[in-house]
Amino acid sequence: MNDIDKLKRDFLEYLEIERGSALKTIENYDLYLSRFLDFAQVKKPNDITENSVRQFRLSLNKQLVGNGQTLSKKTQNYYMIALRMFLKYLAKRNIKAMPADQIELAKVKEHSLNLITPKELERLLDASKGNDLKSLRDKAILELLFSTGMRVSELCSLPRDISTSSEELSIRGKGGKIRVVFISESAREALKKYLNARKDMEEGLFIRLGNLSGKNKNPPEQKKGKEKKKKYLGKDYGNLDRRSVESIVKHYAIKAGISKKVTPHVIRHCFATDLLQNGADLRSVQMLLGHANIGTTQIYTHITDKHLREVHKKYHSK
């Protein structure tokens, strides 16, 4: 194993152990770095130069991905972010290499939010009706997603033994960081009804109903075929996975007559914009969403800008 291969392996272990990065993040960084190192024929850190990076960027920019389209600037930036992180890691270990700040990211189009209207959101939350276990579970999922703004991976990691009388809940987010989220009265009520209806001994909060009988190894919520290896903290509880929750949200969005694509992340966007439009400050929303950097939360400022324009137009004297 040459020097650079060992350093790359050490870097990936650093991401996993010290930074607590998700398995998917580590896999992606491995892919992005390996492609650059192979392209530039890097054997040691000094082989990473401005010229080798520029040539690699040119090759990415010309790469076809289908339908005559080239690799998007956003995807190209992922490669540069991985390389920049690697160079920062080398600098931290006092290993001489190209300075990370010499790598600039390509400008990308402004991020646009996929949102649904408050009326559509209301219809979505009311779409799961009935007192059967599946309906009660799905209602609780929808209510909890909007009440807390949690990520779908965080929802999938929840254990059964949460208090339905408490207005707050501690969850483990990205990088293993713990944060507190708050549960609305309607979400607590939905959770209570769902948990009261369960007669099983499973430890997970939102589980596959096929697990309860042990007979159905391929319930409708689980896609047939070879499953990819997944990592989410609730896997030991028998919880639903990300794809299953996404399918549930999609099902009820169609049932509610919403033509837009609705995902758990769209509900998270709705949670954030609802807070901001009702007067919450950006820093508080950052903490509630579990964003490490407030820059990530700032994608919502355009929503508040629009709201402020409407306030100005309505209340400012001419």
LINNORZI-V991649 format. One record per residue. SS is DSSP state (~ for helix, > for strand, _ for the rest). Layout:
# LINNORZI-V991649
SS + SS
This chain:
# LINNORZI-V991649
_ + _ + ~ + ~ + ~ + ~ + ~ + ~ + ~ + ~ + ~ + ~ + ~ + ~ + ~ + ~ + ~ + _ + _ + _ + _ + _ + ~ + ~ + ~ + ~ + ~ + ~ + ~ + ~ + ~ + ~ + ~ + ~ + ~ + ~ + ~ + ~ + ~ + _ + _ + _ + _ + _ + ~ + ~ + ~ + _ + _ + ~ + ~ + ~ + ~ + ~ + ~ + ~ + ~ + ~ + ~ + ~ + ~ + ~ + _ + > + > + > + _ + _ + > + > + _ + _ + ~ + ~ + ~ + ~ + ~ + ~ + ~ + ~ + ~ + ~ + ~ + ~ + ~ + ~ + ~ + ~ + ~ + ~ + ~ + ~ + _ + _ + _ + _ + _ + _ + _ + ~ + ~ + ~ + _ + _ + _ + _ + _ + _ + _ + _ + _ + _ + _ + _ + _ + _ + _ + ~ + ~ + ~ + ~ + ~ + ~ + ~ + ~ + _ + _ + _ + _ + _ + _ + _ + ~ + ~ + ~ + ~ + ~ + ~ + ~ + ~ + ~ + ~ + ~ + ~ + ~ + ~ + ~ + ~ + _ + _ + _ + ~ + ~ + ~ + ~ + ~ + _ + _ + > + _ + _ + _ + _ + _ + _ + _ + _ + > + > + > + > + > + _ + ~ + ~ + ~ + _ + > + > + > + > + > + _ + _ + ~ + ~ + ~ + ~ + ~ + ~ + ~ + ~ + ~ + ~ + ~ + ~ + ~ + _ + _ + _ + _ + _ + _ + > + _ + _ + > + _ + ~ + ~ + ~ + _ + _ + _ + _ + _ + _ + _ + _ + _ + _ + _ + _ + _ + _ + _ + _ + _ + _ + _ + _ + _ + _ + _ + ~ + ~ + ~ + _ + > + _ + _ + ~ + ~ + ~ + ~ + ~ + ~ + ~ + ~ + ~ + ~ + ~ + ~ + ~ + ~ + _ + _ + _ + _ + _ + _ + _ + _ + ~ + ~ + ~ + ~ + ~ + ~ + ~ + ~ + ~ + ~ + ~ + ~ + ~ + ~ + _ + _ + _ + _ + ~ + ~ + ~ + ~ + ~ + ~ + ~ + ~ + _ + _ + _ + _ + ~ + ~ + ~ + ~ + ~ + ~ + ~ + ~ + ~ + ~ + ~ + ~ + ~ + ~ + ~ + ~ + ~ + ~ + ~ + ~ + ~ + ~ + _ + _ + _
